[in-house]
Amino acid sequence: MAFDFKKEYKEFYLPKRTPELVSVPPMTFVAVRGEGDPNVEDGAYKEAVGVLYAIAYTIKMSKMGDHRIDGYYDFVVPPLEGFWWQPGVEGVDFAHKATFHWIAAIRLPDFVTPEEFSWAKEEAARKKGLDTTAAELLTIEEGLCAQIMHLGPYDDEPATVALLDAFIAEQGLENDMSDTEAGRHHHEIYLSDPRRTAPKKLKTVLRHPVRPRG
């Protein structure tokens, strides 16, 4: 049976609809950096997402070809994730998506070395006709965070973020998010496919890095 990160690590992918604290260890991703409104048709974000899935599935399906990856095990491709920030903005301003800077990412198994990642980039580019040069192998250690499950349209996230922020304050903590590429960011994990799921049923993990207040 294919290894499923969502089922094996429920504490990171299936939080409750009430806020909670979680300590997130280092995780390795295939990632693409960019900026701009993610909803723009044929825009940079959607192009990046296509590259991420092409590389992730190239690694997953390597078992069907001649290339053998040391330590390989079959896995369910994890959900798409996004790290978001805006220069000069504290937190996230959902009303001005054009100013977003982002890192779009999909988690990869630990057996993916830099050498195997380079192979997967080249193979995905060759088979899919994609420009994969922007993709990188990125390890992120989020550490202490507060998270919550958001149910419903993406545009309704501010209300859920308000619940999360209130919980953070109650715990004697504060958000530790940067408005630059360096640092920690607002994090979303997309558990639902918006092409196949009604907006009111979309499930999205919202996660904020936190630190002691003051």
C-alpha positions as CSV (number, residue, x, y, z in Angstrom):
1,M,0.0,0.0,0.0
2,A,1.3,3.4,-0.9
3,F,2.5,5.6,2.0
4,D,0.1,8.4,2.6
5,F,1.6,11.4,4.5
6,K,-1.9,12.7,5.4
7,K,-2.8,9.5,7.2
8,E,0.5,8.8,8.8
9,Y,1.0,12.4,10.0
10,K,-2.6,13.5,10.8
11,E,-1.3,16.1,13.3
12,F,0.1,18.1,10.4
13,Y,-2.6,17.6,7.8
14,L,-5.9,17.0,9.6
15,P,-6.2,19.5,12.4
16,K,-9.5,20.3,14.2
17,R,-11.8,23.2,13.3
18,T,-10.7,24.7,16.6
19,P,-7.2,26.2,16.9
20,E,-4.4,24.2,18.3
21,L,-0.6,24.4,18.7
22,V,1.7,22.1,16.8
23,S,5.5,21.7,16.5
24,V,6.4,21.1,12.9
25,P,9.7,19.3,12.1
26,P,11.8,19.9,9.0
27,M,10.1,18.8,5.8
28,T,11.5,18.6,2.3
29,F,9.5,20.0,-0.7
30,V,9.6,20.5,-4.4
31,A,9.0,24.3,-4.5
32,V,8.6,27.2,-6.9
33,R,8.8,30.8,-5.8
34,G,6.8,33.6,-7.4
35,E,4.5,36.6,-6.9
36,G,1.1,37.8,-8.0
37,D,-2.6,36.9,-7.7
38,P,-2.9,33.1,-7.7
39,N,-6.3,33.3,-9.4
40,V,-5.0,34.8,-12.6
41,E,-5.8,32.4,-15.5
42,D,-2.6,31.0,-17.0
43,G,-0.6,33.1,-14.5
44,A,2.7,32.3,-12.8
45,Y,1.1,30.5,-9.8
46,K,-0.9,28.1,-11.9
47,E,2.2,27.5,-14.1
48,A,4.2,26.8,-10.9
49,V,1.6,24.3,-9.7
50,G,1.8,22.4,-12.9
51,V,5.6,22.1,-12.6
52,L,5.3,20.9,-9.0
53,Y,2.9,18.1,-9.8
54,A,4.9,17.1,-12.9
55,I,8.0,16.6,-10.8
56,A,6.2,14.9,-7.9
57,Y,4.5,12.4,-10.2
58,T,7.7,11.8,-12.1
59,I,9.3,10.7,-8.8
60,K,6.3,8.6,-7.8
61,M,6.1,6.9,-11.2
62,S,9.8,6.2,-11.5
63,K,9.0,2.6,-10.4
64,M,7.4,2.1,-13.8
65,G,10.6,2.9,-15.8
66,D,14.2,2.0,-15.9
67,H,15.4,4.6,-13.4
68,R,15.8,3.2,-9.9
69,I,15.9,5.5,-6.9
70,D,17.7,4.1,-3.9
71,G,15.4,3.7,-0.9
72,Y,12.3,4.3,-3.0
73,Y,8.9,3.4,-1.7
74,D,5.5,4.1,-3.3
75,F,3.7,7.1,-1.9
76,V,0.5,9.1,-2.4
77,V,1.5,12.5,-3.8
78,P,0.9,14.9,-0.8
79,P,-1.4,17.9,-1.1
80,L,-0.4,21.3,-2.6
81,E,0.9,23.8,0.0
82,G,1.6,27.5,-0.1
83,F,3.6,29.9,2.0
84,W,2.4,33.5,1.6
85,W,3.5,37.1,2.4
86,Q,3.3,40.6,1.2
87,P,6.0,43.3,1.5
88,G,5.0,45.9,4.0
89,V,2.0,44.0,5.3
90,E,1.8,42.5,8.8
91,G,0.1,39.1,8.4
92,V,-1.9,38.7,5.2
93,D,-4.1,41.1,3.3
94,F,-6.6,38.9,1.4
95,A,-8.2,41.9,-0.3
96,H,-5.0,42.6,-2.4
97,K,-4.0,39.3,-3.9
98,A,-1.9,41.0,-6.6
99,T,0.7,41.9,-4.0
100,F,1.2,38.3,-2.8
101,H,4.6,36.7,-2.8
102,W,4.5,33.0,-2.5
103,I,6.3,29.7,-2.4
104,A,4.2,26.9,-3.9
105,A,5.2,23.5,-2.7
106,I,4.5,19.8,-2.5
107,R,6.2,17.6,0.1
108,L,8.6,14.9,-1.0
109,P,9.7,11.7,0.6
110,D,13.1,11.7,2.4
111,F,14.6,9.4,-0.2
112,V,14.7,12.2,-2.8
113,T,18.3,13.4,-2.9
114,P,19.5,16.5,-4.8
115,E,20.8,14.1,-7.5
116,E,17.4,12.4,-7.8
117,F,15.7,15.7,-7.8
118,S,17.8,16.9,-10.7
119,W,16.9,13.8,-12.6
120,A,13.2,14.3,-11.9
121,K,13.4,17.9,-13.1
122,E,15.0,16.9,-16.3
123,E,12.7,14.0,-16.9
124,A,9.5,16.1,-16.3
125,A,10.8,18.8,-18.6
126,R,11.5,16.2,-21.3
127,K,8.2,14.3,-21.0
128,K,5.8,17.2,-20.3
129,G,7.5,19.9,-22.3
130,L,7.7,22.2,-19.2
131,D,10.2,24.7,-18.1
132,T,11.2,23.2,-14.7
133,T,14.3,25.4,-14.1
134,A,12.5,27.4,-11.3
135,A,11.8,24.3,-9.3
136,E,14.0,23.7,-6.2
137,L,14.4,21.1,-3.5
138,L,13.6,23.1,-0.4
139,T,13.7,22.1,3.3
140,I,11.6,24.1,5.7
141,E,11.5,23.8,9.5
142,E,8.4,25.7,10.8
143,G,8.8,24.9,14.5
144,L,6.1,26.1,16.8
145,C,2.9,27.0,15.0
146,A,-0.8,27.5,15.6
147,Q,-3.1,25.9,13.1
148,I,-6.8,25.3,12.3
149,M,-8.9,23.6,9.6
150,H,-10.8,26.1,7.4
151,L,-14.0,24.7,5.8
152,G,-15.4,26.7,2.9
153,P,-14.3,29.1,0.1
154,Y,-10.8,30.5,0.2
155,D,-12.3,34.1,0.2
156,D,-13.8,33.3,3.6
157,E,-10.5,32.5,5.2
158,P,-10.2,35.9,7.1
159,A,-12.9,34.8,9.6
160,T,-11.0,31.6,10.4
161,V,-7.7,33.5,10.6
162,A,-9.3,35.8,13.2
163,L,-10.2,32.7,15.3
164,L,-6.6,31.6,15.0
165,D,-5.2,35.0,15.9
166,A,-7.5,35.2,19.0
167,F,-6.3,31.7,20.1
168,I,-2.6,32.7,19.6
169,A,-3.1,35.8,21.9
170,E,-4.9,33.7,24.5
171,Q,-1.9,31.4,24.7
172,G,0.4,34.3,25.4
173,L,2.0,34.1,22.0
174,E,2.1,36.3,18.9
175,N,2.4,35.7,15.2
176,D,6.0,35.4,13.9
177,M,5.5,36.1,10.2
178,S,7.8,38.0,8.0
179,D,6.9,40.4,5.2
180,T,10.0,39.3,3.2
181,E,11.2,36.1,1.6
182,A,13.4,35.3,4.6
183,G,11.6,34.2,7.7
184,R,8.4,32.4,8.5
185,H,5.1,32.9,6.7
186,H,1.3,32.3,6.6
187,H,1.0,28.7,5.5
188,E,-1.9,27.0,3.7
189,I,-2.3,23.3,2.9
190,Y,-5.0,22.5,0.3
191,L,-6.7,19.2,1.1
192,S,-9.4,19.6,-1.6
193,D,-9.3,19.8,-5.4
194,P,-11.2,23.0,-6.2
195,R,-12.0,21.7,-9.6
196,R,-14.0,18.8,-8.1
197,T,-15.2,20.2,-4.8
198,A,-18.0,22.6,-4.1
199,P,-16.6,25.9,-2.5
200,K,-18.5,25.3,0.7
201,K,-16.8,21.9,1.2
202,L,-13.2,23.0,0.5
203,K,-10.8,22.0,3.3
204,T,-7.7,24.1,3.9
205,V,-5.2,23.9,6.8
206,L,-4.3,27.4,7.9
207,R,-1.0,27.6,9.9
208,H,0.8,30.5,11.5
209,P,4.3,30.4,13.0
210,V,4.3,31.8,16.5
211,R,6.6,33.0,19.3
212,P,6.3,34.1,22.9
213,R,4.7,37.5,23.1
214,G,7.2,40.3,23.4
